[in-house]
């Protein structure tokens, strides 16, 4: 190993060790403002056991590990949304619990739907299988303008409320409501041209398999 990589490695080790002695506010500020990975590692080490415990209360170990990773991906994306003085541990616990509940609900939906998906026809076209209808919905969602697709995905496939979707998109609730209505109308028209009826059951099926 050359001197330069060794110095770089030792510097990273020193930063990681120092992170253990910093409080959450300092670690969060370092990651949020400078994308300091040693600070992120410090937050994972400090709060990882709490997050994993929250996941395992709701899910079996394999699924819990996936949600554990997803929780810290949310932290990486949304670190700036944590308010000054807000507990990072409580914020992470809340994210982990919400994601775990969503994963459990999706698992249950998937189990219910998988037994029916092979042979279930649509109301409009009995020759079109349920699986083909789900594929058509995915395709038409992808073809919608982003301004219509985003609120549909957040509210119908991720189960977020209009308030939550508005906060995530940086929109007003009225704007989310309007784009949901127009996006749903466009999606319904596109699907009807393919002989597929847009229904709550179809949306639930896609959400359960997402």
C-alpha positions in Angstrom: 0.0 0.0 0.0 1.4 3.4 -1.0 1.7 6.3 1.5 -1.1 8.4 0.1 -3.8 5.6 0.3 -2.6 4.7 3.7 -2.9 8.3 5.0 -6.4 8.5 3.4 -7.4 5.3 5.1 -6.1 6.4 8.5 -7.8 9.7 8.1 -11.1 7.9 7.5 -10.6 5.7 10.5 -9.9 8.7 12.7 -13.0 10.5 11.5 -15.1 7.3 12.1 -13.8 7.0 15.7 -14.4 10.6 16.4 -18.0 10.2 15.2 -18.7 8.0 18.2 -18.0 10.8 20.6 -20.1 13.4 18.8 -23.7 14.1 19.6 -26.5 13.5 17.0 -26.8 17.2 16.1 -23.1 17.4 15.1 -23.2 14.1 13.2 -26.3 15.1 11.4 -25.0 18.5 10.5 -21.7 17.0 9.1 -23.6 14.6 6.9 -26.3 17.0 5.9 -24.0 19.9 5.0 -20.9 18.0 3.8 -22.1 14.5 3.0 -19.5 13.2 5.5 -19.8 9.4 5.3 -18.0 9.0 8.6 -20.7 11.0 10.3 -23.4 8.9 8.6 -21.5 5.8 9.8 -21.6 7.2 13.4 -25.4 7.7 13.2 -25.8 4.1 11.9 -23.7 2.7 14.7 -25.5 4.7 17.4 -29.0 4.1 16.2 -28.8 0.9 14.2 -29.8 -1.4 17.1 -32.9 0.7 17.8 -33.9 0.7 14.1 -33.3 -3.0 13.8 -35.4 -3.7 16.9 -38.2 -1.6 15.5 -38.2 -3.6 12.2 -38.0 -7.0 14.0 -41.0 -6.2 16.1 -43.1 -6.2 12.9 -41.3 -8.3 10.4 -39.3 -11.6 10.1 -35.5 -11.2 10.1 -35.0 -11.2 6.3 -37.6 -8.5 5.7 -36.5 -6.6 8.7 -32.9 -6.4 7.3 -34.3 -4.9 4.1 -36.3 -2.3 6.0 -33.3 -1.5 8.2 -31.3 -0.6 5.1 -34.3 1.3 3.6 -34.6 3.4 6.8 -31.0 4.7 6.5 -31.5 5.4 2.7 -34.4 7.6 3.8 -32.1 9.3 6.2 -29.6 9.9 3.4 -32.3 11.4 1.2 -34.3 13.4 3.8 -31.6 14.4 6.4 -32.5 18.1 5.8 -36.1 17.4 6.9 -35.1 16.7 10.5 -35.8 19.8 12.5 -33.3 21.5 14.8 -33.8 19.9 18.3 -35.7 16.9 16.9 -34.4 13.6 18.2 -32.6 11.7 15.4 -33.3 8.4 17.2 -37.0 9.1 17.4 -37.1 10.2 13.8 -35.4 7.0 12.6 -37.6 4.8 14.8 -40.7 6.4 13.3 -39.4 5.9 9.7 -38.5 2.3 10.5 -41.8 1.5 12.1 -43.8 3.1 9.2 -41.7 1.3 6.5 -42.1 -2.0 8.4 -45.8 -1.7 8.6 -46.0 -0.9 4.9 -43.8 -3.9 4.1 -46.0 -6.2 6.2 -49.2 -4.9 4.5 -47.6 -5.4 1.1 -46.6 -8.9 2.0 -50.1 -9.8 3.1 -51.6 -8.2 0.0 -49.1 -10.1 -2.2 -50.0 -13.4 -0.5 -53.8 -12.8 -1.1 -53.3 -11.8 -4.7 -50.8 -14.4 -5.8 -53.4 -17.2 -5.6 -55.7 -15.3 -8.0 -53.4 -13.5 -10.3 -52.9 -16.3 -12.9 -56.6 -16.7 -13.9 -58.4 -13.5 -12.9 -59.9 -11.7 -15.9 -60.7 -8.0 -16.1 -64.3 -6.8 -16.2 -64.0 -5.3 -19.6 -62.0 -8.0 -21.4 -62.3 -11.6 -20.1 -59.4 -12.6 -22.4 -57.0 -10.2 -20.7 -55.4 -11.9 -17.7 -55.1 -10.1 -14.3 -51.3 -10.2 -14.7 -51.5 -8.6 -18.1 -53.8 -5.9 -16.6 -51.2 -5.1 -13.9 -48.5 -4.9 -16.5 -50.6 -2.5 -18.6 -51.1 -0.3 -15.6 -47.3 -0.2 -14.9 -46.7 0.7 -18.6 -49.3 3.5 -18.7 -48.1 4.9 -15.4 -44.6 5.2 -16.9 -46.0 7.0 -19.9 -47.8 9.7 -17.9 -46.1 13.1 -17.4 -44.0 13.1 -14.2 -46.2 15.7 -12.6 -49.2 13.3 -12.8 -47.2 10.1 -12.2 -45.5 11.2 -9.0 -48.6 11.9 -6.9 -50.3 8.7 -8.2 -47.3 6.6 -7.1 -47.1 8.3 -3.7 -50.8 8.2 -2.9 -52.0 4.9 -4.5 -48.9 2.7 -4.6 -47.0 3.9 -1.5 -50.1 4.6 0.5 -49.2 8.1 1.5 -51.8 10.7 2.4 -52.3 13.8 0.3 -50.6 15.8 3.1 -47.6 13.5 3.1 -47.4 13.5 -0.7 -47.6 17.3 -0.7 -44.7 17.5 1.8 -42.6 15.1 -0.1 -43.1 16.9 -3.4 -43.0 20.4 -2.0 -46.5 21.1 -3.4 -49.7 22.4 -1.8 -52.3 19.9 -0.9 -54.7 21.5 -3.4 -52.1 21.0 -6.2 -51.7 17.3 -5.2 -55.5 16.8 -5.2 -55.8 18.4 -8.7 -53.0 16.4 -10.2 -54.3 13.2 -8.7 -57.7 13.8 -10.3 -56.3 14.7 -13.7 -53.7 12.0 -13.6 -56.3 9.4 -12.7 -58.6 10.5 -15.5 -55.7 10.3 -18.0 -54.7 6.9 -16.7 -58.2 5.6 -16.9 -58.6 6.7 -20.5 -55.3 5.2 -21.5 -56.2 1.9 -19.9 -59.7 1.8 -21.3 -58.2 2.0 -24.8 -56.4 -1.2 -24.0 -59.5 -2.9 -22.6 -58.5 -2.5 -19.0 -60.7 -1.0 -16.3 -58.9 1.1 -13.7 -60.2 -0.2 -10.3 -59.2 -0.1 -6.7 -58.4 -3.8 -6.9 -56.0 -3.3 -9.8 -54.2 -0.5 -7.9 -54.0 -2.7 -4.8 -52.6 -5.6 -6.8 -49.8 -3.4 -8.3 -49.1 -1.9 -4.9 -48.9 -5.3 -3.3 -46.4 -6.4 -5.9 -44.3 -3.3 -6.1 
